[in-house]
């Protein structure tokens, strides 16, 4: 469910959007959101697992 629906906001005007964004701003604190860290080792492992899965599928078809 979106934040707008939780507030019961179904109209789309600049003033309504501004009020909704302000309400969201007031409710959130810095602890509520953060930028996720990228784990380079996990990213590389995921790529290698995908390549392995593709190769495995090809060998199963033969």
DAHURA-V651758 format. One record per pair of residues at least 6 apart in sequence whose ideal C-beta (glycine too) atoms are under 6 Angstrom apart, sorted by sequence separation. I is the first residue (numbers start at 1). J is the second residue. D is the distance in Angstrom with one decimal. If there is no record, write none. Layout:
BEGIN
i:I j:J d:D
i:I j:J d:D
END
This chain:
BEGIN
i:9 j:20 d:5.3
i:4 j:20 d:5.8
i:3 j:24 d:5.8
END
